[in-house]
Amino acid sequence: MSVSPHSTPLIERQGLRIEEAAHALGCGRTTVFKLIREGRLRVVKLGTRTIVPRSEVARLLTGETACNGDAA
């Protein structure tokens, strides 16, 4: 069974590209990379790709602290 490119996906993507995360956060790519470097935004590496989990974007937007619960 093939899926048309215009059909609704069965499973919503849970990861965002850096550019998509930047758009969701209302900032630029450089700021996203800075947040990653500072440990304030966790990512998943898949080969050479850097994926930002949607849950991380939501966590950052709601003001929850990163990783160990300490203030960033």
URRAJO-V680132 format. One record per run of one state. SS is the DSSP state (H for helix, E for strand, L for the rest). FROM is the first residue (numbers start at 1). LEN is the number of residues. If there is no record, write none. Layout:
BEGIN
SS:FROM:LEN ; SS:FROM:LEN
END
This chain:
BEGIN
L:1:14 ; E:15:2 ; L:17:1 ; H:18:8 ; L:26:3 ; H:29:9 ; L:38:6 ; E:44:3 ; L:47:2 ; E:49:5 ; H:54:8 ; L:62:11
END
